């Protein structure tokens, strides 16, 4: 009977450890799955964020004055121009 209790306690411990490990494996918060296709204006952007390396696509998220978030492709020249403008205006 004592062996059964020890085995049950070990199984319960293994279950709790696996639950904690699963909750710790949280992925990135902001990923871009589709990109906005049209060029956007340079002026209304407050900031930008580059997506996490764990995302399936590398992207840039522009944050507008009205707190709108727009996912765009970072390889486009107009995106790089806006990023440069935002960086220059932040300093």
PyMOL Python script that loads the backbone (N, CA, C, O; Angstrom):
from pymol import cmd

cmd.read_pdbstr("""\
ATOM      1  N   UNK A   1       0.821  -1.195   0.000  1.00  0.00           N
ATOM      2  CA  UNK A   1       0.000   0.000   0.000  1.00  0.00           C
ATOM      3  C   UNK A   1       0.870   1.267   0.000  1.00  0.00           C
ATOM      4  O   UNK A   1       0.537   2.255  -0.655  1.00  0.00           O
ATOM      5  N   UNK A   2       1.973   1.228   0.730  1.00  0.00           N
ATOM      6  CA  UNK A   2       2.863   2.388   0.814  1.00  0.00           C
ATOM      7  C   UNK A   2       3.484   2.691  -0.552  1.00  0.00           C
ATOM      8  O   UNK A   2       3.649   3.857  -0.908  1.00  0.00           O
ATOM      9  N   UNK A   3       3.828   1.655  -1.316  1.00  0.00           N
ATOM     10  CA  UNK A   3       4.396   1.832  -2.647  1.00  0.00           C
ATOM     11  C   UNK A   3       3.391   2.506  -3.577  1.00  0.00           C
ATOM     12  O   UNK A   3       3.767   3.335  -4.407  1.00  0.00           O
ATOM     13  N   UNK A   4       2.128   2.155  -3.441  1.00  0.00           N
ATOM     14  CA  UNK A   4       1.078   2.769  -4.251  1.00  0.00           C
ATOM     15  C   UNK A   4       0.983   4.264  -3.967  1.00  0.00           C
ATOM     16  O   UNK A   4       0.825   5.050  -4.901  1.00  0.00           O
ATOM     17  N   UNK A   5       1.072   4.671  -2.728  1.00  0.00           N
ATOM     18  CA  UNK A   5       1.007   6.089  -2.350  1.00  0.00           C
ATOM     19  C   UNK A   5       2.205   6.863  -2.894  1.00  0.00           C
ATOM     20  O   UNK A   5       2.058   7.992  -3.364  1.00  0.00           O
ATOM     21  N   UNK A   6       3.377   6.261  -2.831  1.00  0.00           N
ATOM     22  CA  UNK A   6       4.572   6.915  -3.357  1.00  0.00           C
ATOM     23  C   UNK A   6       4.457   7.078  -4.869  1.00  0.00           C
ATOM     24  O   UNK A   6       4.791   8.134  -5.407  1.00  0.00           O
ATOM     25  N   UNK A   7       3.986   6.036  -5.558  1.00  0.00           N
ATOM     26  CA  UNK A   7       3.797   6.102  -7.011  1.00  0.00           C
ATOM     27  C   UNK A   7       2.767   7.175  -7.370  1.00  0.00           C
ATOM     28  O   UNK A   7       2.978   7.935  -8.315  1.00  0.00           O
ATOM     29  N   UNK A   8       1.679   7.247  -6.647  1.00  0.00           N
ATOM     30  CA  UNK A   8       0.654   8.258  -6.885  1.00  0.00           C
ATOM     31  C   UNK A   8       1.199   9.666  -6.647  1.00  0.00           C
ATOM     32  O   UNK A   8       0.884  10.588  -7.399  1.00  0.00           O
ATOM     33  N   UNK A   9       2.005   9.832  -5.616  1.00  0.00           N
ATOM     34  CA  UNK A   9       2.610  11.131  -5.328  1.00  0.00           C
ATOM     35  C   UNK A   9       3.588  11.538  -6.433  1.00  0.00           C
ATOM     36  O   UNK A   9       3.637  12.708  -6.811  1.00  0.00           O
ATOM     37  N   UNK A  10       4.359  10.592  -6.950  1.00  0.00           N
ATOM     38  CA  UNK A  10       5.289  10.892  -8.048  1.00  0.00           C
ATOM     39  C   UNK A  10       4.532  11.291  -9.310  1.00  0.00           C
ATOM     40  O   UNK A  10       4.940  12.212 -10.018  1.00  0.00           O
ATOM     41  N   UNK A  11       3.431  10.599  -9.589  1.00  0.00           N
ATOM     42  CA  UNK A  11       2.625  10.940 -10.771  1.00  0.00           C
ATOM     43  C   UNK A  11       2.015  12.330 -10.630  1.00  0.00           C
ATOM     44  O   UNK A  11       1.968  13.091 -11.597  1.00  0.00           O
ATOM     45  N   UNK A  12       1.559  12.657  -9.452  1.00  0.00           N
ATOM     46  CA  UNK A  12       1.002  13.982  -9.208  1.00  0.00           C
ATOM     47  C   UNK A  12       2.082  15.054  -9.363  1.00  0.00           C
ATOM     48  O   UNK A  12       1.827  16.103  -9.953  1.00  0.00           O
ATOM     49  N   UNK A  13       3.263  14.805  -8.850  1.00  0.00           N
ATOM     50  CA  UNK A  13       4.374  15.747  -8.993  1.00  0.00           C
ATOM     51  C   UNK A  13       4.759  15.946 -10.452  1.00  0.00           C
ATOM     52  O   UNK A  13       5.005  17.077 -10.870  1.00  0.00           O
ATOM     53  N   UNK A  14       4.816  14.869 -11.239  1.00  0.00           N
ATOM     54  CA  UNK A  14       5.156  14.972 -12.656  1.00  0.00           C
ATOM     55  C   UNK A  14       4.093  15.770 -13.408  1.00  0.00           C
ATOM     56  O   UNK A  14       4.424  16.545 -14.305  1.00  0.00           O
ATOM     57  N   UNK A  15       2.844  15.592 -13.060  1.00  0.00           N
ATOM     58  CA  UNK A  15       1.761  16.343 -13.693  1.00  0.00           C
ATOM     59  C   UNK A  15       1.886  17.833 -13.395  1.00  0.00           C
ATOM     60  O   UNK A  15       1.728  18.659 -14.294  1.00  0.00           O
ATOM     61  N   UNK A  16       2.161  18.174 -12.166  1.00  0.00           N
ATOM     62  CA  UNK A  16       2.308  19.586 -11.801  1.00  0.00           C
ATOM     63  C   UNK A  16       3.511  20.225 -12.493  1.00  0.00           C
ATOM     64  O   UNK A  16       3.426  21.370 -12.938  1.00  0.00           O
ATOM     65  N   UNK A  17       4.619  19.510 -12.590  1.00  0.00           N
ATOM     66  CA  UNK A  17       5.799  20.040 -13.265  1.00  0.00           C
ATOM     67  C   UNK A  17       5.515  20.275 -14.742  1.00  0.00           C
ATOM     68  O   UNK A  17       5.935  21.291 -15.295  1.00  0.00           O
ATOM     69  N   UNK A  18       4.811  19.354 -15.387  1.00  0.00           N
ATOM     70  CA  UNK A  18       4.504  19.522 -16.816  1.00  0.00           C
ATOM     71  C   UNK A  18       3.545  20.684 -17.037  1.00  0.00           C
ATOM     72  O   UNK A  18       3.668  21.385 -18.041  1.00  0.00           O
ATOM     73  N   UNK A  19       2.608  20.908 -16.145  1.00  0.00           N
ATOM     74  CA  UNK A  19       1.695  22.047 -16.270  1.00  0.00           C
ATOM     75  C   UNK A  19       2.445  23.365 -16.151  1.00  0.00           C
ATOM     76  O   UNK A  19       2.168  24.300 -16.903  1.00  0.00           O
ATOM     77  N   UNK A  20       3.373  23.457 -15.236  1.00  0.00           N
ATOM     78  CA  UNK A  20       4.155  24.677 -15.066  1.00  0.00           C
ATOM     79  C   UNK A  20       5.037  24.909 -16.281  1.00  0.00           C
ATOM     80  O   UNK A  20       5.176  26.045 -16.733  1.00  0.00           O
ATOM     81  N   UNK A  21       5.635  23.852 -16.816  1.00  0.00           N
ATOM     82  CA  UNK A  21       6.503  23.989 -17.992  1.00  0.00           C
ATOM     83  C   UNK A  21       5.702  24.439 -19.209  1.00  0.00           C
ATOM     84  O   UNK A  21       6.209  25.222 -20.012  1.00  0.00           O
ATOM     85  N   UNK A  22       4.483  23.975 -19.369  1.00  0.00           N
ATOM     86  CA  UNK A  22       3.649  24.379 -20.505  1.00  0.00           C
ATOM     87  C   UNK A  22       3.250  25.847 -20.408  1.00  0.00           C
ATOM     88  O   UNK A  22       3.211  26.537 -21.427  1.00  0.00           O
ATOM     89  N   UNK A  23       2.957  26.330 -19.229  1.00  0.00           N
ATOM     90  CA  UNK A  23       2.565  27.729 -19.059  1.00  0.00           C
ATOM     91  C   UNK A  23       3.743  28.672 -19.251  1.00  0.00           C
ATOM     92  O   UNK A  23       3.538  29.835 -19.599  1.00  0.00           O
ATOM     93  N   UNK A  24       4.955  28.213 -19.038  1.00  0.00           N
ATOM     94  CA  UNK A  24       6.130  29.070 -19.199  1.00  0.00           C
ATOM     95  C   UNK A  24       6.507  29.229 -20.661  1.00  0.00           C
ATOM     96  O   UNK A  24       7.276  30.131 -20.991  1.00  0.00           O
ATOM     97  N   UNK A  25       6.002  28.400 -21.538  1.00  0.00           N
ATOM     98  CA  UNK A  25       6.365  28.441 -22.957  1.00  0.00           C
ATOM     99  C   UNK A  25       5.417  29.362 -23.717  1.00  0.00           C
ATOM    100  O   UNK A  25       4.704  28.926 -24.620  1.00  0.00           O
ATOM    101  N   UNK A  26       5.416  30.619 -23.350  1.00  0.00           N
ATOM    102  CA  UNK A  26       4.546  31.598 -23.996  1.00  0.00           C
ATOM    103  C   UNK A  26       5.296  32.184 -25.180  1.00  0.00           C
ATOM    104  O   UNK A  26       6.473  32.527 -25.074  1.00  0.00           O
ATOM    105  N   UNK A  27       4.610  32.295 -26.300  1.00  0.00           N
ATOM    106  CA  UNK A  27       5.228  32.824 -27.513  1.00  0.00           C
ATOM    107  C   UNK A  27       5.235  34.336 -27.552  1.00  0.00           C
ATOM    108  O   UNK A  27       4.879  34.988 -26.571  1.00  0.00           O
ATOM    109  N   UNK A  28       5.640  34.900 -28.683  1.00  0.00           N
ATOM    110  CA  UNK A  28       5.709  36.354 -28.818  1.00  0.00           C
ATOM    111  C   UNK A  28       4.318  36.994 -28.813  1.00  0.00           C
ATOM    112  O   UNK A  28       3.325  36.365 -29.179  1.00  0.00           O
ATOM    113  N   UNK A  29       4.272  38.253 -28.391  1.00  0.00           N
ATOM    114  CA  UNK A  29       3.000  38.969 -28.297  1.00  0.00           C
ATOM    115  C   UNK A  29       2.527  39.528 -29.634  1.00  0.00           C
ATOM    116  O   UNK A  29       1.342  39.439 -29.957  1.00  0.00           O
ATOM    117  N   UNK A  30       3.428  40.097 -30.405  1.00  0.00           N
ATOM    118  CA  UNK A  30       3.046  40.774 -31.642  1.00  0.00           C
ATOM    119  C   UNK A  30       3.745  40.143 -32.835  1.00  0.00           C
ATOM    120  O   UNK A  30       4.969  40.202 -32.958  1.00  0.00           O
ATOM    121  N   UNK A  31       2.958  39.544 -33.706  1.00  0.00           N
ATOM    122  CA  UNK A  31       3.471  38.981 -34.953  1.00  0.00           C
ATOM    123  C   UNK A  31       2.639  39.527 -36.110  1.00  0.00           C
ATOM    124  O   UNK A  31       1.469  39.870 -35.940  1.00  0.00           O
ATOM    125  N   UNK A  32       3.248  39.602 -37.270  1.00  0.00           N
ATOM    126  CA  UNK A  32       2.543  40.005 -38.488  1.00  0.00           C
ATOM    127  C   UNK A  32       2.310  38.764 -39.345  1.00  0.00           C
ATOM    128  O   UNK A  32       3.263  38.086 -39.728  1.00  0.00           O
ATOM    129  N   UNK A  33       1.069  38.470 -39.642  1.00  0.00           N
ATOM    130  CA  UNK A  33       0.751  37.335 -40.501  1.00  0.00           C
ATOM    131  C   UNK A  33       0.402  37.790 -41.911  1.00  0.00           C
ATOM    132  O   UNK A  33       0.558  37.039 -42.874  1.00  0.00           O
ATOM    133  N   UNK A  34      -0.068  39.016 -42.024  1.00  0.00           N
ATOM    134  CA  UNK A  34      -0.281  39.634 -43.333  1.00  0.00           C
ATOM    135  C   UNK A  34       0.240  41.058 -43.255  1.00  0.00           C
ATOM    136  O   UNK A  34       0.247  41.671 -42.188  1.00  0.00           O
ATOM    137  N   UNK A  35       0.673  41.575 -44.389  1.00  0.00           N
ATOM    138  CA  UNK A  35       1.225  42.927 -44.430  1.00  0.00           C
ATOM    139  C   UNK A  35       0.271  43.874 -45.138  1.00  0.00           C
ATOM    140  O   UNK A  35      -0.428  43.495 -46.078  1.00  0.00           O
ATOM    141  N   UNK A  36       0.257  45.107 -44.669  1.00  0.00           N
ATOM    142  CA  UNK A  36      -0.483  46.173 -45.335  1.00  0.00           C
ATOM    143  C   UNK A  36       0.218  46.444 -46.660  1.00  0.00           C
ATOM    144  O   UNK A  36       1.428  46.669 -46.684  1.00  0.00           O
ATOM    145  N   UNK A  37      -0.521  46.426 -47.753  1.00  0.00           N
ATOM    146  CA  UNK A  37       0.087  46.476 -49.082  1.00  0.00           C
ATOM    147  C   UNK A  37       0.393  47.887 -49.579  1.00  0.00           C
ATOM    148  O   UNK A  37       1.383  48.084 -50.284  1.00  0.00           O
ATOM    149  N   UNK A  38      -0.428  48.865 -49.230  1.00  0.00           N
ATOM    150  CA  UNK A  38      -0.257  50.217 -49.754  1.00  0.00           C
ATOM    151  C   UNK A  38       0.762  51.000 -48.929  1.00  0.00           C
ATOM    152  O   UNK A  38       0.968  50.728 -47.746  1.00  0.00           O
ATOM    153  N   UNK A  39       1.386  51.966 -49.571  1.00  0.00           N
ATOM    154  CA  UNK A  39       2.303  52.854 -48.855  1.00  0.00           C
ATOM    155  C   UNK A  39       1.496  53.757 -47.921  1.00  0.00           C
ATOM    156  O   UNK A  39       0.409  54.214 -48.277  1.00  0.00           O
ATOM    157  N   UNK A  40       2.021  54.007 -46.749  1.00  0.00           N
ATOM    158  CA  UNK A  40       1.337  54.871 -45.788  1.00  0.00           C
ATOM    159  C   UNK A  40       2.100  56.193 -45.684  1.00  0.00           C
ATOM    160  O   UNK A  40       3.271  56.282 -46.053  1.00  0.00           O
ATOM    161  N   UNK A  41       1.418  57.204 -45.179  1.00  0.00           N
ATOM    162  CA  UNK A  41       2.033  58.524 -45.052  1.00  0.00           C
ATOM    163  C   UNK A  41       3.129  58.491 -43.990  1.00  0.00           C
ATOM    164  O   UNK A  41       3.077  57.702 -43.047  1.00  0.00           O
ATOM    165  N   UNK A  42       4.113  59.356 -44.162  1.00  0.00           N
ATOM    166  CA  UNK A  42       5.233  59.410 -43.225  1.00  0.00           C
ATOM    167  C   UNK A  42       4.885  60.134 -41.930  1.00  0.00           C
ATOM    168  O   UNK A  42       5.438  59.810 -40.879  1.00  0.00           O
ATOM    169  N   UNK A  43       4.000  61.084 -41.983  1.00  0.00           N
ATOM    170  CA  UNK A  43       3.814  61.992 -40.868  1.00  0.00           C
ATOM    171  C   UNK A  43       3.173  61.382 -39.616  1.00  0.00           C
ATOM    172  O   UNK A  43       3.663  61.639 -38.517  1.00  0.00           O
ATOM    173  N   UNK A  44       2.110  60.594 -39.727  1.00  0.00           N
ATOM    174  CA  UNK A  44       1.376  60.280 -38.498  1.00  0.00           C
ATOM    175  C   UNK A  44       1.954  59.175 -37.612  1.00  0.00           C
ATOM    176  O   UNK A  44       1.228  58.656 -36.764  1.00  0.00           O
ATOM    177  N   UNK A  45       3.196  58.799 -37.763  1.00  0.00           N
ATOM    178  CA  UNK A  45       3.719  57.670 -37.001  1.00  0.00           C
ATOM    179  C   UNK A  45       4.462  58.130 -35.746  1.00  0.00           C
ATOM    180  O   UNK A  45       5.379  58.949 -35.809  1.00  0.00           O
ATOM    181  N   UNK A  46       4.046  57.586 -34.618  1.00  0.00           N
ATOM    182  CA  UNK A  46       4.708  57.882 -33.355  1.00  0.00           C
ATOM    183  C   UNK A  46       5.943  57.002 -33.175  1.00  0.00           C
ATOM    184  O   UNK A  46       7.011  57.479 -32.791  1.00  0.00           O
ATOM    185  N   UNK A  47       5.779  55.719 -33.457  1.00  0.00           N
ATOM    186  CA  UNK A  47       6.868  54.784 -33.218  1.00  0.00           C
ATOM    187  C   UNK A  47       6.675  53.548 -34.087  1.00  0.00           C
ATOM    188  O   UNK A  47       5.706  53.438 -34.839  1.00  0.00           O
ATOM    189  N   UNK A  48       7.607  52.636 -33.967  1.00  0.00           N
ATOM    190  CA  UNK A  48       7.487  51.344 -34.650  1.00  0.00           C
ATOM    191  C   UNK A  48       8.145  50.270 -33.798  1.00  0.00           C
ATOM    192  O   UNK A  48       8.997  50.558 -32.958  1.00  0.00           O
ATOM    193  N   UNK A  49       7.739  49.039 -34.026  1.00  0.00           N
ATOM    194  CA  UNK A  49       8.326  47.876 -33.360  1.00  0.00           C
ATOM    195  C   UNK A  49       8.669  46.848 -34.428  1.00  0.00           C
ATOM    196  O   UNK A  49       7.914  46.660 -35.382  1.00  0.00           O
ATOM    197  N   UNK A  50       9.790  46.194 -34.269  1.00  0.00           N
ATOM    198  CA  UNK A  50      10.149  45.078 -35.136  1.00  0.00           C
ATOM    199  C   UNK A  50       9.629  43.821 -34.458  1.00  0.00           C
ATOM    200  O   UNK A  50       9.774  43.659 -33.246  1.00  0.00           O
ATOM    201  N   UNK A  51       9.021  42.929 -35.240  1.00  0.00           N
ATOM    202  CA  UNK A  51       8.448  41.721 -34.651  1.00  0.00           C
ATOM    203  C   UNK A  51       9.531  40.816 -34.079  1.00  0.00           C
ATOM    204  O   UNK A  51      10.697  40.905 -34.462  1.00  0.00           O
ATOM    205  N   UNK A  52       9.142  39.966 -33.181  1.00  0.00           N
ATOM    206  CA  UNK A  52      10.040  39.037 -32.507  1.00  0.00           C
ATOM    207  C   UNK A  52      10.614  38.018 -33.498  1.00  0.00           C
ATOM    208  O   UNK A  52       9.972  37.687 -34.495  1.00  0.00           O
ATOM    209  N   UNK A  53      11.811  37.530 -33.221  1.00  0.00           N
ATOM    210  CA  UNK A  53      12.451  36.573 -34.117  1.00  0.00           C
ATOM    211  C   UNK A  53      11.708  35.237 -34.157  1.00  0.00           C
ATOM    212  O   UNK A  53      11.920  34.449 -35.078  1.00  0.00           O
ATOM    213  N   UNK A  54      10.847  34.970 -33.184  1.00  0.00           N
ATOM    214  CA  UNK A  54      10.091  33.722 -33.159  1.00  0.00           C
ATOM    215  C   UNK A  54       8.839  33.765 -34.036  1.00  0.00           C
ATOM    216  O   UNK A  54       8.176  32.743 -34.213  1.00  0.00           O
ATOM    217  N   UNK A  55       8.512  34.925 -34.582  1.00  0.00           N
ATOM    218  CA  UNK A  55       7.351  35.063 -35.466  1.00  0.00           C
ATOM    219  C   UNK A  55       7.646  34.396 -36.816  1.00  0.00           C
ATOM    220  O   UNK A  55       8.802  34.341 -37.236  1.00  0.00           O
ATOM    221  N   UNK A  56       6.621  33.896 -37.492  1.00  0.00           N
ATOM    222  CA  UNK A  56       6.851  33.248 -38.784  1.00  0.00           C
ATOM    223  C   UNK A  56       7.343  34.190 -39.872  1.00  0.00           C
ATOM    224  O   UNK A  56       8.078  33.766 -40.764  1.00  0.00           O
ATOM    225  N   UNK A  57       6.953  35.465 -39.817  1.00  0.00           N
ATOM    226  CA  UNK A  57       7.400  36.469 -40.783  1.00  0.00           C
ATOM    227  C   UNK A  57       8.020  37.634 -40.036  1.00  0.00           C
ATOM    228  O   UNK A  57       7.496  38.084 -39.018  1.00  0.00           O
ATOM    229  N   UNK A  58       9.145  38.120 -40.553  1.00  0.00           N
ATOM    230  CA  UNK A  58       9.735  39.330 -39.979  1.00  0.00           C
ATOM    231  C   UNK A  58       8.916  40.521 -40.464  1.00  0.00           C
ATOM    232  O   UNK A  58       8.650  40.647 -41.659  1.00  0.00           O
ATOM    233  N   UNK A  59       8.528  41.372 -39.565  1.00  0.00           N
ATOM    234  CA  UNK A  59       7.714  42.521 -39.936  1.00  0.00           C
ATOM    235  C   UNK A  59       8.004  43.719 -39.058  1.00  0.00           C
ATOM    236  O   UNK A  59       8.693  43.622 -38.042  1.00  0.00           O
ATOM    237  N   UNK A  60       7.461  44.852 -39.473  1.00  0.00           N
ATOM    238  CA  UNK A  60       7.549  46.087 -38.703  1.00  0.00           C
ATOM    239  C   UNK A  60       6.122  46.526 -38.403  1.00  0.00           C
ATOM    240  O   UNK A  60       5.260  46.509 -39.282  1.00  0.00           O
ATOM    241  N   UNK A  61       5.882  46.915 -37.170  1.00  0.00           N
ATOM    242  CA  UNK A  61       4.555  47.384 -36.766  1.00  0.00           C
ATOM    243  C   UNK A  61       4.658  48.878 -36.490  1.00  0.00           C
ATOM    244  O   UNK A  61       5.287  49.300 -35.520  1.00  0.00           O
ATOM    245  N   UNK A  62       4.029  49.677 -37.359  1.00  0.00           N
ATOM    246  CA  UNK A  62       3.987  51.122 -37.152  1.00  0.00           C
ATOM    247  C   UNK A  62       2.842  51.448 -36.207  1.00  0.00           C
ATOM    248  O   UNK A  62       1.752  50.888 -36.318  1.00  0.00           O
ATOM    249  N   UNK A  63       3.100  52.363 -35.273  1.00  0.00           N
ATOM    250  CA  UNK A  63       2.066  52.842 -34.357  1.00  0.00           C
ATOM    251  C   UNK A  63       1.777  54.284 -34.744  1.00  0.00           C
ATOM    252  O   UNK A  63       2.677  55.123 -34.723  1.00  0.00           O
ATOM    253  N   UNK A  64       0.533  54.577 -35.096  1.00  0.00           N
ATOM    254  CA  UNK A  64       0.158  55.914 -35.557  1.00  0.00           C
ATOM    255  C   UNK A  64      -0.179  56.816 -34.361  1.00  0.00           C
ATOM    256  O   UNK A  64      -0.193  56.367 -33.214  1.00  0.00           O
ATOM    257  N   UNK A  65      -0.444  58.078 -34.649  1.00  0.00           N
ATOM    258  CA  UNK A  65      -0.814  59.047 -33.612  1.00  0.00           C
ATOM    259  C   UNK A  65      -2.087  58.613 -32.886  1.00  0.00           C
ATOM    260  O   UNK A  65      -2.259  58.902 -31.702  1.00  0.00           O
ATOM    261  N   UNK A  66      -2.969  57.925 -33.593  1.00  0.00           N
ATOM    262  CA  UNK A  66      -4.238  57.474 -33.000  1.00  0.00           C
ATOM    263  C   UNK A  66      -4.124  56.067 -32.425  1.00  0.00           C
ATOM    264  O   UNK A  66      -5.136  55.405 -32.196  1.00  0.00           O
ATOM    265  N   UNK A  67      -2.892  55.608 -32.190  1.00  0.00           N
ATOM    266  CA  UNK A  67      -2.594  54.290 -31.612  1.00  0.00           C
ATOM    267  C   UNK A  67      -3.040  53.128 -32.488  1.00  0.00           C
ATOM    268  O   UNK A  67      -3.284  52.030 -31.987  1.00  0.00           O
ATOM    269  N   UNK A  68      -3.147  53.358 -33.773  1.00  0.00           N
ATOM    270  CA  UNK A  68      -3.416  52.274 -34.714  1.00  0.00           C
ATOM    271  C   UNK A  68      -2.127  51.541 -35.003  1.00  0.00           C
ATOM    272  O   UNK A  68      -1.070  52.165 -35.096  1.00  0.00           O
ATOM    273  N   UNK A  69      -2.191  50.222 -35.148  1.00  0.00           N
ATOM    274  CA  UNK A  69      -1.017  49.414 -35.421  1.00  0.00           C
ATOM    275  C   UNK A  69      -1.126  48.844 -36.828  1.00  0.00           C
ATOM    276  O   UNK A  69      -2.127  48.222 -37.185  1.00  0.00           O
ATOM    277  N   UNK A  70      -0.071  49.068 -37.630  1.00  0.00           N
ATOM    278  CA  UNK A  70      -0.078  48.645 -39.031  1.00  0.00           C
ATOM    279  C   UNK A  70       1.147  47.762 -39.275  1.00  0.00           C
ATOM    280  O   UNK A  70       2.278  48.202 -39.069  1.00  0.00           O
ATOM    281  N   UNK A  71       0.928  46.525 -39.711  1.00  0.00           N
ATOM    282  CA  UNK A  71       2.021  45.607 -40.036  1.00  0.00           C
ATOM    283  C   UNK A  71       2.465  45.832 -41.477  1.00  0.00           C
ATOM    284  O   UNK A  71       1.646  45.843 -42.396  1.00  0.00           O
ATOM    285  N   UNK A  72       3.776  46.012 -41.664  1.00  0.00           N
ATOM    286  CA  UNK A  72       4.319  46.234 -42.999  1.00  0.00           C
ATOM    287  C   UNK A  72       5.591  45.400 -43.178  1.00  0.00           C
ATOM    288  O   UNK A  72       6.207  44.945 -42.213  1.00  0.00           O
ATOM    289  N   UNK A  73       5.957  45.219 -44.442  1.00  0.00           N
ATOM    290  CA  UNK A  73       7.142  44.450 -44.806  1.00  0.00           C
ATOM    291  C   UNK A  73       8.393  45.322 -44.652  1.00  0.00           C
ATOM    292  O   UNK A  73       8.482  46.370 -45.292  1.00  0.00           O
ATOM    293  N   UNK A  74       9.356  44.919 -43.823  1.00  0.00           N
ATOM    294  CA  UNK A  74      10.530  45.767 -43.576  1.00  0.00           C
ATOM    295  C   UNK A  74      11.496  45.865 -44.759  1.00  0.00           C
ATOM    296  O   UNK A  74      12.389  46.711 -44.746  1.00  0.00           O
ATOM    297  N   UNK A  75      11.338  45.032 -45.762  1.00  0.00           N
ATOM    298  CA  UNK A  75      12.265  45.077 -46.896  1.00  0.00           C
ATOM    299  C   UNK A  75      11.906  46.166 -47.910  1.00  0.00           C
ATOM    300  O   UNK A  75      12.702  46.458 -48.802  1.00  0.00           O
ATOM    301  N   UNK A  76      10.723  46.769 -47.788  1.00  0.00           N
ATOM    302  CA  UNK A  76      10.314  47.811 -48.729  1.00  0.00           C
ATOM    303  C   UNK A  76      11.018  49.129 -48.425  1.00  0.00           C
ATOM    304  O   UNK A  76      11.239  49.469 -47.263  1.00  0.00           O
ATOM    305  N   UNK A  77      11.367  49.864 -49.470  1.00  0.00           N
ATOM    306  CA  UNK A  77      12.143  51.100 -49.284  1.00  0.00           C
ATOM    307  C   UNK A  77      11.346  52.169 -48.530  1.00  0.00           C
ATOM    308  O   UNK A  77      11.915  52.882 -47.704  1.00  0.00           O
ATOM    309  N   UNK A  78      10.038  52.294 -48.797  1.00  0.00           N
ATOM    310  CA  UNK A  78       9.259  53.319 -48.102  1.00  0.00           C
ATOM    311  C   UNK A  78       9.126  53.002 -46.617  1.00  0.00           C
ATOM    312  O   UNK A  78       9.016  53.917 -45.802  1.00  0.00           O
ATOM    313  N   UNK A  79       9.135  51.719 -46.250  1.00  0.00           N
ATOM    314  CA  UNK A  79       9.085  51.337 -44.838  1.00  0.00           C
ATOM    315  C   UNK A  79      10.391  51.746 -44.150  1.00  0.00           C
ATOM    316  O   UNK A  79      10.372  52.286 -43.044  1.00  0.00           O
ATOM    317  N   UNK A  80      11.518  51.487 -44.808  1.00  0.00           N
ATOM    318  CA  UNK A  80      12.808  51.868 -44.250  1.00  0.00           C
ATOM    319  C   UNK A  80      12.935  53.390 -44.118  1.00  0.00           C
ATOM    320  O   UNK A  80      13.556  53.887 -43.178  1.00  0.00           O
ATOM    321  N   UNK A  81      12.340  54.124 -45.068  1.00  0.00           N
ATOM    322  CA  UNK A  81      12.349  55.586 -44.993  1.00  0.00           C
ATOM    323  C   UNK A  81      11.563  56.100 -43.801  1.00  0.00           C
ATOM    324  O   UNK A  81      12.001  57.025 -43.116  1.00  0.00           O
ATOM    325  N   UNK A  82      10.404  55.504 -43.549  1.00  0.00           N
ATOM    326  CA  UNK A  82       9.602  55.923 -42.394  1.00  0.00           C
ATOM    327  C   UNK A  82      10.321  55.566 -41.098  1.00  0.00           C
ATOM    328  O   UNK A  82      10.319  56.351 -40.150  1.00  0.00           O
ATOM    329  N   UNK A  83      10.932  54.396 -41.052  1.00  0.00           N
ATOM    330  CA  UNK A  83      11.683  53.993 -39.857  1.00  0.00           C
ATOM    331  C   UNK A  83      12.816  54.985 -39.578  1.00  0.00           C
ATOM    332  O   UNK A  83      13.051  55.357 -38.429  1.00  0.00           O
ATOM    333  N   UNK A  84      13.500  55.402 -40.613  1.00  0.00           N
ATOM    334  CA  UNK A  84      14.597  56.374 -40.479  1.00  0.00           C
ATOM    335  C   UNK A  84      14.050  57.707 -39.983  1.00  0.00           C
ATOM    336  O   UNK A  84      14.650  58.336 -39.111  1.00  0.00           O
ATOM    337  N   UNK A  85      12.910  58.145 -40.533  1.00  0.00           N
ATOM    338  CA  UNK A  85      12.310  59.408 -40.112  1.00  0.00           C
ATOM    339  C   UNK A  85      11.897  59.352 -38.647  1.00  0.00           C
ATOM    340  O   UNK A  85      12.132  60.304 -37.902  1.00  0.00           O
ATOM    341  N   UNK A  86      11.287  58.255 -38.226  1.00  0.00           N
ATOM    342  CA  UNK A  86      10.855  58.104 -36.829  1.00  0.00           C
ATOM    343  C   UNK A  86      12.076  58.109 -35.915  1.00  0.00           C
ATOM    344  O   UNK A  86      12.061  58.738 -34.857  1.00  0.00           O
ATOM    345  N   UNK A  87      13.138  57.402 -36.325  1.00  0.00           N
ATOM    346  CA  UNK A  87      14.358  57.369 -35.508  1.00  0.00           C
ATOM    347  C   UNK A  87      14.981  58.756 -35.367  1.00  0.00           C
ATOM    348  O   UNK A  87      15.433  59.131 -34.285  1.00  0.00           O
ATOM    349  N   UNK A  88      15.005  59.515 -36.461  1.00  0.00           N
ATOM    350  CA  UNK A  88      15.581  60.864 -36.415  1.00  0.00           C
ATOM    351  C   UNK A  88      14.749  61.808 -35.550  1.00  0.00           C
ATOM    352  O   UNK A  88      15.295  62.675 -34.867  1.00  0.00           O
ATOM    353  N   UNK A  89      13.419  61.635 -35.580  1.00  0.00           N
ATOM    354  CA  UNK A  89      12.546  62.519 -34.791  1.00  0.00           C
ATOM    355  C   UNK A  89      12.506  62.160 -33.314  1.00  0.00           C
ATOM    356  O   UNK A  89      12.095  62.978 -32.491  1.00  0.00           O
ATOM    357  N   UNK A  90      12.933  60.932 -32.963  1.00  0.00           N
ATOM    358  CA  UNK A  90      12.888  60.552 -31.553  1.00  0.00           C
ATOM    359  C   UNK A  90      14.040  61.106 -30.735  1.00  0.00           C
ATOM    360  O   UNK A  90      13.979  61.119 -29.505  1.00  0.00           O
ATOM    361  N   UNK A  91      15.080  61.561 -31.398  1.00  0.00           N
ATOM    362  CA  UNK A  91      16.247  62.066 -30.644  1.00  0.00           C
ATOM    363  C   UNK A  91      16.280  63.543 -30.605  1.00  0.00           C
ATOM    364  O   UNK A  91      17.191  64.124 -30.014  1.00  0.00           O
TER     365      UNK A  91
END
""", "prot")
cmd.dss("prot")
cmd.show_as("cartoon", "prot")
cmd.util.cbc("prot")
cmd.orient("prot")
